[in-house]
Amino acid sequence: MRLLKEGRTFAEIAEARGRQIGTIITHVADMVEKGIIELRPEWVSEPLRLQIEELARTLGFEKLRPIKEALPESVTYPEIRLVVAALRRSAQKTE
């Protein structure tokens, strides 16, 4: 959390913590979903975020694979995971 507040990248945090980037992103997505932090535009560009959100609303956001398969190959699971975490948080607030 402190390293995120300092503006560190996921790669910098992974190196500082001795973890894989994927592990860091999973932790960050968890915090986004719990409402501890907000999804930041530097993590996922707005056009990509909007594309992922649209697909997730259509396909559902319980599983990431259908979303991944509907997107270009260049889109990564971590990007999807972060956006879906924000969507899940938003859905929890409206329940």
ABEGO torsion letter per residue (X at the ends): XAAAAAGBBAAAAAAAAGBBAAAAAAAAAAAAAAGABBBBAAABBAAAAAAAAAAAAAAEAABAAAAAAABBAABBAAAAAAAAAAAAAAAAAAX
